[in-house]
Amino acid sequence: MTGIMDDGHAGSADPGGCAKREQILKGAGTVFLADGYEGASMSRIAQVAGVSKGTLYNHFDGKASLFSAFFEEQVRCRLTPIEALSRSDEQSVRLTLIRFAEIAVHMLISPVALGLYRIIVGEVEKFPNLADTFWRYGFDRKLSNLTEYLTRIVDRGELDIPDPRLSAEQFMLMCQTRIVQRRRFGLPVDDSDAAIATFAAFTADSFMKIYEPRHQ
């Protein structure tokens, strides 16, 4: 099973339920990132989390649902700035796209994100549910946020984009070149804030050049 049981934890009326769930997810993250998906066991996760196996199974029905919950929690914490940006019109399109790119790069090169990416790429053939987790809770959410923003600026005539969702995916893939790809493979690369800012500006300018209104 790949879903979280019911609302994600048992005994929601228990005020300590959320704290216990967070404790479990923290322990699960430590084990998944250290041992990979296949190498992680529910017994080991319970031990690291400091809970009994019975408590662990009261909250999650198995390793798949636990991994999905951990992945979703990591994404949820990091997506807030992107979600806010997708609904804002306070800055120019260029500055907004630059900020999108900066946030995306910082998010994707974080130690947890790199660890999760390697787990999914390395083990997806044996565990196809990992790809669904990655897409549903990770890439697709960022894609939806950016699509929302691009659709709005197309409606205002600021860019000429026939398919905002496809172009959002294109932009997200552009954000993964150079810095992100090299970090994923452990290759040397300048990932300082200054380097990321320069890369983000280049990415935004390149994207806008492709879709600038034809009457200009």
GROMACS elastic network, one bead per residue, 0.5 to 0.9 nm:
[ bonds ]
;  ai    aj funct       b0    kb
    1     4     6  0.83624   500
    1    61     6  0.76398   500
    1    62     6  0.73921   500
    1    63     6  0.88898   500
    1    64     6  0.66161   500
    1    65     6  0.67992   500
    2    61     6  0.88710   500
    2    62     6  0.82960   500
    2    63     6  0.85756   500
    2    64     6  0.52251   500
    2    66     6  0.85601   500
    2    67     6  0.88487   500
    2    68     6  0.72273   500
    2   129     6  0.68804   500
    2   133     6  0.84380   500
    3     6     6  0.84273   500
    3     8     6  0.84729   500
    3    60     6  0.88427   500
    3    61     6  0.83966   500
    3    64     6  0.75943   500
    3    65     6  0.50717   500
    3    66     6  0.85535   500
    3    68     6  0.73729   500
    3    69     6  0.83982   500
    4     7     6  0.69592   500
    4     9     6  0.78302   500
    4    59     6  0.82437   500
    4    60     6  0.61321   500
    4    61     6  0.70502   500
    4    62     6  0.87440   500
    4    64     6  0.86233   500
    4    66     6  0.71861   500
    4    68     6  0.76498   500
    4    69     6  0.69052   500
    5     8     6  0.51709   500
    5     9     6  0.67175   500
    5    10     6  0.79854   500
    5    58     6  0.87694   500
    5    59     6  0.71354   500
    5    60     6  0.59222   500
    5    61     6  0.61668   500
    5    65     6  0.76888   500
    6     9     6  0.70607   500
    6    10     6  0.78184   500
    7    10     6  0.76007   500
    7    12     6  0.81609   500
    8    21     6  0.85020   500
    8    59     6  0.64780   500
    8    60     6  0.69153   500
    8    65     6  0.88249   500
    8    69     6  0.78476   500
    9    12     6  0.65810   500
    9    17     6  0.71341   500
    9    18     6  0.77796   500
    9    21     6  0.68511   500
    9    58     6  0.70487   500
    9    60     6  0.67677   500
   10    13     6  0.86631   500
   10    14     6  0.86949   500
   10    17     6  0.73869   500
   10    58     6  0.57993   500
   10    59     6  0.52960   500
   10    60     6  0.83862   500
   11    14     6  0.55337   500
   11    15     6  0.88493   500
   11    17     6  0.65291   500
   11    58     6  0.86003   500
   11    59     6  0.86255   500
   12    15     6  0.73486   500
   12    16     6  0.85982   500
   12    17     6  0.59829   500
   12    18     6  0.76856   500
   13    16     6  0.86247   500
   13    17     6  0.75784   500
   14    17     6  0.52058   500
   14    18     6  0.81646   500
   15    18     6  0.69396   500
   15    19     6  0.80042   500
   16    19     6  0.52777   500
   16    20     6  0.61260   500
   16    21     6  0.86124   500
   17    20     6  0.51552   500
   17    21     6  0.61564   500
   17    22     6  0.86811   500
   17    59     6  0.88772   500
   18    21     6  0.50145   500
   18    22     6  0.62052   500
   18    23     6  0.85693   500
   19    22     6  0.51080   500
   19    23     6  0.61663   500
   19    24     6  0.86818   500
   20    24     6  0.62317   500
   20    25     6  0.86591   500
   20    51     6  0.85723   500
   20    55     6  0.89113   500
   20    59     6  0.88582   500
   21    24     6  0.50828   500
   21    25     6  0.61914   500
   21    26     6  0.86018   500
   21    56     6  0.86486   500
   21    59     6  0.70038   500
   22    25     6  0.50492   500
   22    26     6  0.60884   500
   22    27     6  0.86021   500
   23    26     6  0.52352   500
   23    27     6  0.63572   500
   23    28     6  0.86225   500
   23    49     6  0.59985   500
   23    50     6  0.79787   500
   23    51     6  0.85389   500
   24    27     6  0.51711   500
   24    28     6  0.60100   500
   24    29     6  0.85431   500
   24    45     6  0.76511   500
   24    46     6  0.73308   500
   24    48     6  0.84924   500
   24    49     6  0.51537   500
   24    50     6  0.79165   500
   24    51     6  0.75171   500
   24    56     6  0.71666   500
   24    59     6  0.87083   500
   24    66     6  0.88296   500
   25    29     6  0.60134   500
   25    30     6  0.86120   500
   25    45     6  0.89677   500
   25    49     6  0.77602   500
   25    66     6  0.74847   500
   25    67     6  0.85138   500
   25    69     6  0.75037   500
   25    70     6  0.56151   500
   25    73     6  0.84434   500
   26    29     6  0.51973   500
   26    30     6  0.64390   500
   26    31     6  0.88951   500
   26    48     6  0.88083   500
   26    49     6  0.68651   500
   26    70     6  0.79492   500
   27    30     6  0.51891   500
   27    31     6  0.64286   500
   27    32     6  0.87036   500
   27    45     6  0.59007   500
   27    46     6  0.74439   500
   27    47     6  0.81941   500
   27    48     6  0.52425   500
   27    50     6  0.78606   500
   28    31     6  0.51897   500
   28    32     6  0.59940   500
   28    33     6  0.84537   500
   28    40     6  0.84660   500
   28    42     6  0.85564   500
   28    44     6  0.86583   500
   28    45     6  0.52476   500
   28    46     6  0.79576   500
   28    48     6  0.76195   500
   28    49     6  0.69360   500
   28    66     6  0.74837   500
   28    67     6  0.75444   500
   28    70     6  0.72492   500
   29    32     6  0.51653   500
   29    33     6  0.59696   500
   29    34     6  0.83510   500
   29    45     6  0.85961   500
   29    67     6  0.80734   500
   29    70     6  0.65267   500
   29    71     6  0.85569   500
   29   112     6  0.86509   500
   30    33     6  0.55123   500
   30    34     6  0.61702   500
   30    35     6  0.85186   500
   30    45     6  0.82367   500
   30    48     6  0.78198   500
   30    49     6  0.88350   500
   31    34     6  0.51297   500
   31    35     6  0.57177   500
   31    36     6  0.74059   500
   31    37     6  0.85983   500
   31    39     6  0.86579   500
   31    40     6  0.60734   500
   31    41     6  0.83055   500
   31    44     6  0.73552   500
   31    45     6  0.61450   500
   31    48     6  0.75038   500
   32    35     6  0.53461   500
   32    37     6  0.55929   500
   32    38     6  0.86195   500
   32    39     6  0.78202   500
   32    40     6  0.58017   500
   32    41     6  0.89325   500
   32    45     6  0.84827   500
   32    67     6  0.78887   500
   32   115     6  0.87415   500
   32   116     6  0.82901   500
   32   119     6  0.82462   500
   33    36     6  0.56721   500
   33    37     6  0.80954   500
   33    40     6  0.89608   500
   33   112     6  0.75143   500
   33   115     6  0.58412   500
   33   116     6  0.69363   500
   33   119     6  0.77807   500
   34    39     6  0.87957   500
   34    40     6  0.83690   500
   34   115     6  0.86501   500
   35    38     6  0.76218   500
   35    39     6  0.50314   500
   35    40     6  0.55259   500
   36    39     6  0.53327   500
   36    40     6  0.60554   500
   36   115     6  0.86579   500
   36   116     6  0.85772   500
   36   118     6  0.86542   500
   36   119     6  0.57227   500
   36   120     6  0.88951   500
   36   122     6  0.89124   500
   36   123     6  0.82785   500
   37    40     6  0.53728   500
   37    41     6  0.84252   500
   37    63     6  0.84060   500
   37    64     6  0.88753   500
   37    67     6  0.79934   500
   37   119     6  0.65167   500
   37   120     6  0.82081   500
   37   123     6  0.72754   500
   37   127     6  0.87129   500
   37   130     6  0.89933   500
   38    41     6  0.78255   500
   38   123     6  0.74803   500
   38   126     6  0.87179   500
   38   127     6  0.84559   500
   40    43     6  0.85565   500
   40    44     6  0.69025   500
   40    45     6  0.72329   500
   40    63     6  0.82833   500
   41    44     6  0.52236   500
   41    45     6  0.62250   500
   41    46     6  0.86168   500
   41    63     6  0.75661   500
   42    46     6  0.60548   500
   42    47     6  0.85300   500
   42    53     6  0.72875   500
   42    56     6  0.79433   500
   42    57     6  0.87983   500
   42    62     6  0.76191   500
   42    63     6  0.65750   500
   43    46     6  0.51849   500
   43    47     6  0.62402   500
   43    48     6  0.87670   500
   43    52     6  0.85087   500
   43    53     6  0.64799   500
   44    47     6  0.50133   500
   44    48     6  0.61895   500
   44    49     6  0.84451   500
   45    48     6  0.52134   500
   45    49     6  0.59074   500
   45    50     6  0.83598   500
   45    51     6  0.86038   500
   45    53     6  0.86707   500
   45    56     6  0.85000   500
   46    49     6  0.50938   500
   46    50     6  0.59452   500
   46    51     6  0.51518   500
   46    52     6  0.58183   500
   46    53     6  0.56636   500
   46    54     6  0.89717   500
   46    55     6  0.83610   500
   46    56     6  0.63703   500
   47    50     6  0.51654   500
   47    51     6  0.63932   500
   47    52     6  0.73751   500
   47    53     6  0.83043   500
   48    51     6  0.79359   500
   49    52     6  0.87402   500
   51    54     6  0.81432   500
   51    55     6  0.62562   500
   51    56     6  0.67169   500
   52    55     6  0.52097   500
   52    56     6  0.63141   500
   52    57     6  0.87716   500
   53    57     6  0.61579   500
   53    58     6  0.84964   500
   54    57     6  0.52412   500
   54    58     6  0.61471   500
   54    59     6  0.88739   500
   55    59     6  0.66106   500
   55    60     6  0.88216   500
   56    59     6  0.54570   500
   56    60     6  0.62119   500
   56    61     6  0.82981   500
   56    62     6  0.87659   500
   57    61     6  0.54429   500
   57    62     6  0.69073   500
   58    61     6  0.72553   500
   59    66     6  0.86707   500
   60    63     6  0.77303   500
   60    64     6  0.88481   500
   60    65     6  0.61799   500
   60    66     6  0.58829   500
   60    69     6  0.88420   500
   61    64     6  0.81590   500
   61    65     6  0.64605   500
   61    66     6  0.76827   500
   62    65     6  0.56519   500
   62    66     6  0.62908   500
   62    67     6  0.87707   500
   63    66     6  0.50033   500
   63    67     6  0.60485   500
   63    68     6  0.85408   500
   64    67     6  0.52400   500
   64    68     6  0.62159   500
   64    69     6  0.86413   500
   64   129     6  0.75729   500
   64   130     6  0.81149   500
   65    68     6  0.50494   500
   65    69     6  0.61243   500
   65    70     6  0.86259   500
   66    69     6  0.50985   500
   66    70     6  0.61963   500
   66    71     6  0.85816   500
   67    70     6  0.50852   500
   67    71     6  0.60538   500
   67    72     6  0.84587   500
   67   130     6  0.84809   500
   67   133     6  0.84275   500
   68    71     6  0.51205   500
   68    72     6  0.59705   500
   68    73     6  0.84897   500
   68   130     6  0.80364   500
   68   133     6  0.58584   500
   68   134     6  0.84549   500
   68   137     6  0.81436   500
   69    72     6  0.50971   500
   69    73     6  0.60801   500
   69    74     6  0.86427   500
   70    73     6  0.51903   500
   70    74     6  0.63131   500
   70    75     6  0.87723   500
   71    74     6  0.52236   500
   71    75     6  0.63325   500
   71    76     6  0.86216   500
   71   116     6  0.78822   500
   71   133     6  0.74957   500
   71   134     6  0.77038   500
   71   137     6  0.71820   500
   71   138     6  0.80207   500
   72    75     6  0.51686   500
   72    76     6  0.59767   500
   72    77     6  0.86506   500
   72   133     6  0.80617   500
   72   134     6  0.87716   500
   72   136     6  0.88311   500
   72   137     6  0.54281   500
   72   138     6  0.74555   500
   73    76     6  0.50592   500
   73    77     6  0.62673   500
   73    78     6  0.87396   500
   73   137     6  0.89154   500
   74    77     6  0.54971   500
   74    78     6  0.65557   500
   74    79     6  0.87874   500
   74   112     6  0.81743   500
   74   113     6  0.83290   500
   75    78     6  0.51974   500
   75    79     6  0.58834   500
   75    80     6  0.89142   500
   75   113     6  0.88753   500
   75   137     6  0.67802   500
   75   138     6  0.61427   500
   75   141     6  0.88300   500
   76    79     6  0.53246   500
   76    80     6  0.68664   500
   76   137     6  0.82734   500
   76   138     6  0.88119   500
   77    80     6  0.64155   500
   78    81     6  0.70903   500
   78    82     6  0.81035   500
   78   103     6  0.89319   500
   78   107     6  0.69221   500
   79    82     6  0.52757   500
   79    83     6  0.60985   500
   79    84     6  0.86370   500
   79   103     6  0.89543   500
   79   107     6  0.86937   500
   79   141     6  0.82545   500
   79   142     6  0.74164   500
   80    83     6  0.51365   500
   80    84     6  0.61926   500
   80    85     6  0.85831   500
   81    84     6  0.51559   500
   81    85     6  0.60844   500
   81    86     6  0.86382   500
   81   100     6  0.88078   500
   81   103     6  0.76432   500
   82    86     6  0.61003   500
   82    87     6  0.88207   500
   82    99     6  0.87204   500
   82   100     6  0.66100   500
   82   103     6  0.72057   500
   82   104     6  0.82329   500
   82   142     6  0.73475   500
   82   145     6  0.69672   500
   82   146     6  0.80863   500
   83    86     6  0.52343   500
   83    87     6  0.67224   500
   83    88     6  0.89947   500
   83   142     6  0.81085   500
   83   145     6  0.59362   500
   83   146     6  0.84930   500
   84    87     6  0.54664   500
   84    88     6  0.64270   500
   84   145     6  0.89577   500
   85    88     6  0.51335   500
   85    89     6  0.80670   500
   85    96     6  0.72036   500
   85    99     6  0.81947   500
   85   100     6  0.74797   500
   85   145     6  0.84553   500
   85   146     6  0.88212   500
   85   149     6  0.82442   500
   86    89     6  0.82674   500
   86    96     6  0.85124   500
   86   100     6  0.85863   500
   86   145     6  0.55766   500
   86   146     6  0.60790   500
   86   147     6  0.83940   500
   86   148     6  0.65129   500
   86   150     6  0.85064   500
   87   145     6  0.83027   500
   87   148     6  0.78262   500
   87   149     6  0.67060   500
   88    91     6  0.76937   500
   88    96     6  0.86403   500
   88   149     6  0.82933   500
   89    92     6  0.73502   500
   89    93     6  0.81850   500
   89    96     6  0.83210   500
   89   149     6  0.89473   500
   90    96     6  0.86515   500
   91    94     6  0.80461   500
   91    95     6  0.60938   500
   91    96     6  0.60267   500
   92    95     6  0.53231   500
   92    96     6  0.61523   500
   92    97     6  0.86432   500
   93    96     6  0.50990   500
   93    97     6  0.61194   500
   93    98     6  0.85368   500
   93   153     6  0.77499   500
   93   158     6  0.78952   500
   93   159     6  0.89258   500
   93   204     6  0.89918   500
   93   208     6  0.87711   500
   94    97     6  0.52515   500
   94    98     6  0.61535   500
   94    99     6  0.86374   500
   94   201     6  0.81426   500
   94   204     6  0.62989   500
   94   205     6  0.71177   500
   94   208     6  0.75918   500
   95    98     6  0.50243   500
   95    99     6  0.61824   500
   95   100     6  0.86071   500
   95   201     6  0.82390   500
   95   204     6  0.81822   500
   96    99     6  0.50905   500
   96   100     6  0.61671   500
   96   101     6  0.86878   500
   96   204     6  0.87179   500
   97   101     6  0.61874   500
   97   102     6  0.85828   500
   97   200     6  0.79890   500
   97   201     6  0.81615   500
   97   203     6  0.83724   500
   97   204     6  0.54540   500
   97   205     6  0.86658   500
   97   207     6  0.88661   500
   97   208     6  0.89512   500
   98   101     6  0.51607   500
   98   102     6  0.61971   500
   98   103     6  0.86861   500
   98   197     6  0.77233   500
   98   199     6  0.87948   500
   98   200     6  0.50756   500
   98   201     6  0.52903   500
   98   202     6  0.83262   500
   98   203     6  0.74178   500
   98   204     6  0.54183   500
   98   205     6  0.83747   500
   99   102     6  0.50019   500
   99   103     6  0.61089   500
   99   104     6  0.84369   500
   99   197     6  0.85859   500
   99   200     6  0.73748   500
   99   201     6  0.86244   500
   99   204     6  0.89614   500
  100   103     6  0.53485   500
  100   104     6  0.61113   500
  100   105     6  0.86817   500
  100   146     6  0.82060   500
  100   200     6  0.81214   500
  100   204     6  0.87972   500
  101   104     6  0.50604   500
  101   105     6  0.61138   500
  101   106     6  0.85660   500
  101   171     6  0.83722   500
  101   172     6  0.78157   500
  101   174     6  0.87798   500
  101   175     6  0.58585   500
  101   196     6  0.85320   500
  101   197     6  0.85228   500
  101   199     6  0.82879   500
  101   200     6  0.50860   500
  101   201     6  0.80709   500
  101   203     6  0.73464   500
  101   204     6  0.74195   500
  102   105     6  0.53278   500
  102   106     6  0.61887   500
  102   107     6  0.84913   500
  102   175     6  0.83988   500
  102   193     6  0.87454   500
  102   196     6  0.63078   500
  102   197     6  0.63362   500
  102   199     6  0.82182   500
  102   200     6  0.55801   500
  102   201     6  0.86733   500
  103   106     6  0.52493   500
  103   107     6  0.59974   500
  103   108     6  0.85686   500
  104   107     6  0.50939   500
  104   108     6  0.60727   500
  104   109     6  0.86778   500
  104   142     6  0.86344   500
  104   172     6  0.78425   500
  104   175     6  0.68987   500
  104   176     6  0.83273   500
  105   108     6  0.51535   500
  105   109     6  0.61898   500
  105   110     6  0.86430   500
  105   175     6  0.64511   500
  105   176     6  0.70107   500
  105   179     6  0.76675   500
  105   180     6  0.64814   500
  105   196     6  0.72478   500
  105   200     6  0.83212   500
  106   109     6  0.55151   500
  106   110     6  0.63552   500
  106   180     6  0.87861   500
  106   191     6  0.88432   500
  106   193     6  0.87569   500
  106   196     6  0.80020   500
  107   110     6  0.55787   500
  107   113     6  0.69444   500
  108   111     6  0.84251   500
  108   112     6  0.86243   500
  108   113     6  0.54647   500
  108   114     6  0.65905   500
  108   117     6  0.87939   500
  108   176     6  0.80541   500
  108   180     6  0.65996   500
  108   184     6  0.89275   500
  109   112     6  0.81713   500
  109   113     6  0.62875   500
  109   114     6  0.58670   500
  109   179     6  0.81906   500
  109   180     6  0.59951   500
  109   183     6  0.65560   500
  109   184     6  0.75673   500
  109   191     6  0.86464   500
  110   113     6  0.52699   500
  110   114     6  0.61785   500
  110   115     6  0.85625   500
  111   114     6  0.52137   500
  111   115     6  0.60835   500
  111   116     6  0.86327   500
  112   115     6  0.50626   500
  112   116     6  0.61318   500
  112   117     6  0.85379   500
  113   116     6  0.51573   500
  113   117     6  0.60600   500
  113   118     6  0.86364   500
  114   117     6  0.51139   500
  114   118     6  0.62676   500
  114   119     6  0.86835   500
  114   183     6  0.78089   500
  114   184     6  0.60997   500
  115   118     6  0.52884   500
  115   119     6  0.62993   500
  115   120     6  0.87904   500
  115   184     6  0.87184   500
  116   119     6  0.50588   500
  116   120     6  0.62161   500
  116   121     6  0.86265   500
  116   134     6  0.87829   500
  117   120     6  0.52538   500
  117   121     6  0.61228   500
  117   122     6  0.83555   500
  117   134     6  0.83262   500
  117   184     6  0.79208   500
  118   121     6  0.52335   500
  118   122     6  0.57629   500
  118   123     6  0.82844   500
  118   184     6  0.75988   500
  119   122     6  0.52452   500
  119   123     6  0.59178   500
  119   124     6  0.79075   500
  119   130     6  0.86440   500
  120   123     6  0.54078   500
  120   124     6  0.53313   500
  120   125     6  0.89506   500
  120   127     6  0.85970   500
  120   130     6  0.58110   500
  120   131     6  0.66500   500
  120   134     6  0.74835   500
  121   124     6  0.57170   500
  121   125     6  0.82513   500
  121   130     6  0.87250   500
  121   131     6  0.82900   500
  122   125     6  0.77276   500
  122   126     6  0.89965   500
  123   126     6  0.56615   500
  123   127     6  0.61116   500
  123   128     6  0.81926   500
  123   130     6  0.78201   500
  124   128     6  0.50159   500
  124   129     6  0.73694   500
  124   130     6  0.57035   500
  124   131     6  0.61865   500
  125   128     6  0.58793   500
  125   130     6  0.89778   500
  127   130     6  0.59231   500
  127   131     6  0.80781   500
  128   131     6  0.56744   500
  128   132     6  0.71304   500
  129   132     6  0.51329   500
  129   133     6  0.62807   500
  129   134     6  0.87014   500
  130   133     6  0.50419   500
  130   134     6  0.61454   500
  130   135     6  0.85974   500
  131   134     6  0.50743   500
  131   135     6  0.60908   500
  131   136     6  0.84260   500
  132   135     6  0.51938   500
  132   136     6  0.58331   500
  132   137     6  0.82346   500
  133   136     6  0.53298   500
  133   137     6  0.58200   500
  133   138     6  0.75113   500
  134   137     6  0.57510   500
  134   138     6  0.52068   500
  134   139     6  0.67037   500
  134   140     6  0.83939   500
  135   138     6  0.53708   500
  135   139     6  0.50906   500
  135   140     6  0.54279   500
  135   141     6  0.81083   500
  136   139     6  0.68402   500
  136   140     6  0.54771   500
  136   141     6  0.69029   500
  137   140     6  0.66221   500
  137   141     6  0.61825   500
  137   142     6  0.88738   500
  138   141     6  0.56644   500
  138   142     6  0.66785   500
  138   143     6  0.87540   500
  139   142     6  0.53460   500
  139   143     6  0.60403   500
  139   144     6  0.86631   500
  139   169     6  0.88556   500
  139   172     6  0.85679   500
  140   144     6  0.60587   500
  140   145     6  0.86538   500
  140   169     6  0.89690   500
  141   144     6  0.51137   500
  141   145     6  0.63418   500
  141   146     6  0.87476   500
  142   145     6  0.52006   500
  142   146     6  0.62908   500
  142   147     6  0.85255   500
  142   168     6  0.88872   500
  142   172     6  0.82005   500
  143   146     6  0.52939   500
  143   147     6  0.59868   500
  143   148     6  0.85809   500
  143   165     6  0.71567   500
  143   168     6  0.59801   500
  143   169     6  0.61340   500
  143   172     6  0.74049   500
  144   147     6  0.50171   500
  144   148     6  0.61543   500
  144   149     6  0.87591   500
  144   165     6  0.74829   500
  144   168     6  0.81234   500
  145   148     6  0.52513   500
  145   149     6  0.65816   500
  145   150     6  0.88971   500
  145   168     6  0.88470   500
  146   149     6  0.51075   500
  146   150     6  0.61472   500
  146   151     6  0.85196   500
  146   164     6  0.85035   500
  146   165     6  0.79331   500
  146   168     6  0.57487   500
  146   169     6  0.85077   500
  146   171     6  0.88022   500
  146   172     6  0.86571   500
  147   150     6  0.51045   500
  147   151     6  0.59719   500
  147   152     6  0.85491   500
  147   164     6  0.55341   500
  147   165     6  0.50152   500
  147   166     6  0.83185   500
  147   167     6  0.79053   500
  147   168     6  0.54796   500
  147   169     6  0.84015   500
  148   151     6  0.53278   500
  148   152     6  0.64549   500
  148   164     6  0.81515   500
  148   165     6  0.83734   500
  149   152     6  0.52414   500
  149   153     6  0.64976   500
  149   154     6  0.87260   500
  149   164     6  0.88004   500
  150   153     6  0.52273   500
  150   154     6  0.60718   500
  150   155     6  0.85643   500
  150   159     6  0.81701   500
  150   161     6  0.79728   500
  150   164     6  0.57957   500
  150   165     6  0.81167   500
  150   167     6  0.83636   500
  150   168     6  0.73480   500
  151   154     6  0.51502   500
  151   155     6  0.62381   500
  151   156     6  0.87971   500
  151   161     6  0.82522   500
  151   163     6  0.86574   500
  151   164     6  0.58009   500
  151   165     6  0.83075   500
  152   155     6  0.51435   500
  152   156     6  0.65147   500
  152   157     6  0.88832   500
  153   157     6  0.63123   500
  153   158     6  0.54986   500
  153   159     6  0.64176   500
  153   160     6  0.88790   500
  154   158     6  0.57994   500
  154   159     6  0.52375   500
  154   160     6  0.60502   500
  154   161     6  0.63968   500
  154   162     6  0.86632   500
  154   164     6  0.81378   500
  155   158     6  0.77565   500
  155   159     6  0.85535   500
  156   159     6  0.80298   500
  157   160     6  0.67909   500
  157   213     6  0.73141   500
  158   212     6  0.74221   500
  158   213     6  0.67863   500
  159   208     6  0.73152   500
  159   211     6  0.55447   500
  159   212     6  0.50793   500
  159   213     6  0.52990   500
  159   214     6  0.88937   500
  160   210     6  0.88024   500
  160   211     6  0.51250   500
  160   212     6  0.58597   500
  160   214     6  0.72977   500
  161   164     6  0.58392   500
  161   167     6  0.72366   500
  161   211     6  0.59016   500
  161   212     6  0.84279   500
  161   213     6  0.85757   500
  162   166     6  0.88167   500
  162   167     6  0.84178   500
  163   166     6  0.54754   500
  163   167     6  0.62016   500
  163   168     6  0.85970   500
  164   167     6  0.50361   500
  164   168     6  0.59182   500
  164   169     6  0.86125   500
  165   169     6  0.63476   500
  165   170     6  0.86440   500
  166   169     6  0.51700   500
  166   170     6  0.62964   500
  166   171     6  0.87903   500
  167   171     6  0.61594   500
  167   172     6  0.85798   500
  167   207     6  0.88867   500
  168   171     6  0.50970   500
  168   172     6  0.62231   500
  168   173     6  0.86492   500
  169   172     6  0.50835   500
  169   173     6  0.62097   500
  169   174     6  0.85972   500
  170   173     6  0.51965   500
  170   174     6  0.62227   500
  170   175     6  0.87594   500
  170   207     6  0.87266   500
  171   175     6  0.63188   500
  171   176     6  0.89358   500
  171   203     6  0.78922   500
  171   204     6  0.82634   500
  171   207     6  0.69042   500
  172   175     6  0.50857   500
  172   176     6  0.67547   500
  173   176     6  0.51781   500
  173   177     6  0.70290   500
  174   177     6  0.56017   500
  174   178     6  0.89825   500
  174   203     6  0.66783   500
  174   207     6  0.85979   500
  175   178     6  0.83491   500
  175   179     6  0.85303   500
  175   180     6  0.76421   500
  175   199     6  0.84249   500
  175   200     6  0.74593   500
  175   203     6  0.68622   500
  176   179     6  0.69711   500
  176   181     6  0.59881   500
  177   180     6  0.59513   500
  177   181     6  0.56123   500
  177   182     6  0.80670   500
  178   181     6  0.56387   500
  178   182     6  0.60644   500
  178   183     6  0.85758   500
  178   189     6  0.79884   500
  178   199     6  0.85514   500
  179   182     6  0.54097   500
  179   183     6  0.61759   500
  179   184     6  0.86820   500
  179   189     6  0.62636   500
  179   190     6  0.72259   500
  179   191     6  0.63313   500
  179   195     6  0.87430   500
  179   196     6  0.77603   500
  179   199     6  0.83589   500
  180   183     6  0.51618   500
  180   184     6  0.61604   500
  180   185     6  0.88154   500
  180   191     6  0.86516   500
  181   184     6  0.51173   500
  181   185     6  0.65174   500
  181   186     6  0.86798   500
  181   187     6  0.84895   500
  182   185     6  0.52460   500
  182   186     6  0.60455   500
  182   188     6  0.67748   500
  182   189     6  0.64687   500
  183   187     6  0.58541   500
  183   188     6  0.73371   500
  183   189     6  0.71447   500
  183   191     6  0.85052   500
  184   187     6  0.76702   500
  186   189     6  0.88426   500
  190   193     6  0.89856   500
  190   194     6  0.89311   500
  190   195     6  0.62222   500
  190   196     6  0.82376   500
  191   194     6  0.79391   500
  191   195     6  0.58018   500
  191   196     6  0.60893   500
  192   195     6  0.51659   500
  192   196     6  0.62199   500
  192   197     6  0.85737   500
  193   196     6  0.51269   500
  193   197     6  0.60816   500
  193   198     6  0.86564   500
  194   197     6  0.50906   500
  194   198     6  0.62525   500
  194   199     6  0.86107   500
  195   198     6  0.51670   500
  195   199     6  0.61331   500
  195   200     6  0.85287   500
  196   199     6  0.50172   500
  196   200     6  0.59485   500
  196   201     6  0.85765   500
  197   200     6  0.50674   500
  197   201     6  0.62367   500
  197   202     6  0.86636   500
  198   201     6  0.52848   500
  198   202     6  0.63123   500
  198   203     6  0.86836   500
  199   202     6  0.51082   500
  199   203     6  0.61200   500
  199   204     6  0.86473   500
  200   203     6  0.50502   500
  200   204     6  0.61326   500
  200   205     6  0.85394   500
  201   204     6  0.51804   500
  201   205     6  0.60592   500
  201   206     6  0.84832   500
  202   205     6  0.51975   500
  202   206     6  0.60364   500
  202   207     6  0.85471   500
  203   206     6  0.51942   500
  203   207     6  0.61566   500
  203   208     6  0.86323   500
  204   207     6  0.51631   500
  204   208     6  0.61337   500
  204   209     6  0.85720   500
  205   208     6  0.51630   500
  205   209     6  0.61055   500
  205   210     6  0.87925   500
  206   209     6  0.51725   500
  206   210     6  0.65769   500
  207   210     6  0.53410   500
  207   211     6  0.66496   500
  207   212     6  0.86286   500
  208   211     6  0.51915   500
  208   212     6  0.55788   500
  209   212     6  0.54139   500
  211   214     6  0.81931   500
  212   215     6  0.86429   500
  212   216     6  0.74443   500
  213   216     6  0.58260   500
